[in-house]
Amino acid sequence: MTLWNQVTIIGTGLIGGSLGLALKQAGAAQRIVGVGHRQTTLDRAVAGGAADAGTLDPAEGVRGSDLVVLATAVGLFEPLLAQAAGDLDDGALVIDVGSTKAQVVRTLTPLVPEGRFFVGCHPIAGSEKRGVDYADADLFAGATCVVTPTDDTPAEAVARTVATWEAVGMHVVQMAPAAHDRLLGEVSHLPHVAAAALVLTVTPDGEPLTGTGWTDLTRIASADPALWRDILATNTEGVVRALEAFEQSLGALRAALAAGDTATLQRLLAEAKERRDRIVGR
């Protein structure tokens, strides 16, 4: 079912490229326009089928589009939308794919002119890989997308946003931007900080001894540092709160080890195993 006549995706990397492929595969968009800051990237997006055309100019790119997707690093959303806002078609919907929402929604909503609409989104899908060369039409299938409307967001804009993510195979959950940031601080942002800390903790002598367990646990530390700098910087409250809870859990394990309390140690490990098995097995 065609939802959009023309979609502009600003940022044709892994997420933006995958969304272009997925929308076309689902028949949800008649035409995809990619916007990027390097012509070579745009050329690869067009060659790979993630876009039908490309431009380096955000204002030019959004003209004629009824859906605009911000798919760059979070820190670039504001300047890019500011460049393009005056050229948005009447009735156009702007969405994003950022991993934080409260600051994004608060900053971007006023930039959208009257008669155009912004809805915050976070498709929870991706990989540590970067670039359109890794784009995958099935990246979003079966994953969850959080949509974060405010009390002022028109119901029709929310409905079309939800339909877009459902068209590419996602399960959509709606919540307030602040609630999103608190929960994603626990399940997404904290794990990245923890993975980075684990890597930084390894001594040079220990490096040759790392195995698959260490590799699996630290995989996400290989993600783009600039991207994650922006994510963490726009959710400091949620991440700090999650880190404090993490420190309490580490403290309980450390205390049991220091006291030689093997019964408590086993109980904590068993509790973690049971909880993870339940979450992963949903």
N, C-alpha and C positions, 0 to 999 in steps of 0.2 A: 504494500500500500504506500503510495507516494504521500509523504507528509510535507515535503518542502520542495519548492520550485528550484531554489538555488541556496546552497549552504556555503558559507565562507568559513574556512578553518584557519585561524591565525596561529601558526606554529605547526608545521607538518613534520613533526618528529615521530617518535614511537606512538604516542597516544593520538595525536592529531592525524597521523597517517593511517593508523588502525581504524580510527573513527570514519575517515573518508572511505576506506575499503568496506567497512561494515555497513555504512549507510547505503552504498551502492549495491552491495550484495543483497541487502534486504529490500531494495527498491524503494527506500524511504526518501531519496533525494534524486531529482532529475539531473542536477549539475553540481559539481563540487569545485570551489575555487580555493586554492591554497595561497596563504600569505606567509612569506618567510623573509629572513634577512640575508640569505645567500641564494644566488640564482642556481648554483649547482644542486642544492638541496631541493629546490622547487622542481628542477628538471628531473631529478630522480623520483620525486613524488608523482609527477605526471607520467613518467615512463613506467612506474610500477602500478599505476591505476588508482592511486590514492587521491588524485585530483585530476580534473579535466583541464584546468588552466592554473597559472600561477602568476603572482605579482609580488614585487618588493614593497609596494605602497599599500599600507592598511586602508587608507581612505578609498583608493581605487578598488581594492579587493572587496569591500563590503557593499558597494553599489549594486543594487538589483537583487540582493540576498534577503530572504525572509528569515533566515537563521544565521547567526554569527557565533562561532565557538572560539573562545580564548583557550588555546592549548599550549601556551608557552610556560616558562617558569613563572611562578606567582608574582615575583617582583616586577615583571614586565607587563602585567595586566593593565595597570593604571595608565602608564604612558601610551601604550598601544591603543587602548580604548579612547583615550583623549584625542589621539590623532584621527580616529575613524568615526567618532560619535556624530559629527556634523554631517556625515555622508550616509548614515543609516537610513534605510527606507522607512516610510511610515508603516507602523505595525510590526517592525522587525523585532525579533526576539534575540537577545544576547544571553549566552550561557557560558560557563567556564568549566574547567576540569581540575581546579586547584584542590590540593590536599588540606587546605585550611579554609574556613568559611566566614567566621565572624568579621575579621578585618576586611576580607575581600568584598563581602556583601555591603559592609558599611562604606567602603571607599568607592566601589563601582556604581552602586545604584544611583547616586546623584549625577554621575557622568552621562547617563542615558537620557536623551531628550524626551520631552513629553510625547506620548503616542508611540514610544518604543519601550521595550520592557527588558529587565534583567532578572534572571533566576540563577542563584548559585547552585552548583552541582559538584559532586565528587564521585566519579566512577572509580570504584576500588578495584583497579586492575592495572597490570603493567609488569615491568620487569626491571632488573638492573641495567638492561641494555639501553642504548641510546640510538636515536636516529630512525629515519624513515625506512632504511634498509631492513629493519627488524619489524616493520609494521605487519600486523596480522589481522585479517578480517574477523577472526574468531576470538580475539583478545578479550572481548567483553562478555562473551557467551557464558551464562550461568553465574556471573559475578554480580555483586551488589553495587548499586549507585545510590548515593544519598543526595536528595534534592532538598534545598534549604530555603523555601519561600519565607517571606515576612508577612506580617498582617496586612501589608499594603499591596502585596503581589496579586494581580488579577487572576482569578481562577482559571481562565482560558489559557493564560501563559503557563501556569503550572501544569495544566492538563497536556498541553502540547510538548512541554519539556519531558514529562513522564512518558508520553507516547514515543518520543524519540529514543530514549534509553531502552524502553521495552522492545522497540523495533530491532535493536542490535543484540537482543537476548539478555538484557540485564533485569535483575529484580530490583525494584525501586522502593526505597524507604524515605519517608519525609520526616524532617525534624528541624528544630530551630538551629540557626548557625552556631550559637554558643554551645548547644548540646552536642552538635557534631564535633566541635573542637575538643571538648572535654573527653569524649569517648575515643576519638581518633588519637588523641594524645596517649591513651592507654594502649591501644592495639596496633598503631602504626608508627607514630612518631617516637615513642619510647623505645620500641624494638630497634629502630635505626640508631638511636643514641647508644643503646646497649651494645649493638653490634660494633659500632665504632670504638667504644670503650674496650671491648674485648680484644680487638685488633691492636689497639694502642698498648694494651697490657702485656702482650707477648714480648719476651726478651729476644734479642738476636740469637741466642743459643737455643731458644725453644722453637724458632721458626722452622728448622728442618724436620721437626717432629710433629708438625701439624698434620692431622688426618681428615677423613671425610666428615667426622662430627664437627670439628672446628670449622671446616669449609662450609658445611650446611648452615651452621649457626651464624656465620658472619657474612653470608652471601650479600645481604643488602648493604653492607658497608662499601661495596663497589659501585653504588649508585652515584650519580652526578653530585659532587659536593656543592656546587653553586645552587643547584635546584633545591637540595636539602637545607642549605643555609637559609633560603627564603622561606621554606616551609616551617622550619623551627622558629625563625624570627617572627613569624606572623601567628604563632600559637605559643608564645612563651608561657602564659599562665597554665594552659593545659599540659604542656610538657613538664613544667616544673612540678605541678601537682602529681603527675604520673611518676616522675623521678623520686619524689618523696615517698610515695607508696612502694616503689621498687627498692629504695634504700631500707625500708622497714622489713621487706621480705628478705633481703640480703642480710640484714642485721639478725633476724631470727635464725637463719642458717649458720651465720658466723658464730653466734652465741652457742648454738648446739654443738658445733665443731670444737670450739674453745673449751667447752665444759666436758667434752667426751660423752655427750648425751646422745648415744646412738639411737635410742628409742624415739626421741624427738626428731632427730635427723631423718629417720626412716619415715616417720609420720608425715613430715613436710614433703619429702620426695614422693610419697604415695599420694598425697593430696594433689600435688602438681600433676602427677601422671594421670590420675583419675579425671581431673578437670580438663587437661589437654585432650585426652582420648574422647571425652564427651563433646568438646567443642569441635574437634576435627571430624568426628563421626556424625555430626548433625546431618 
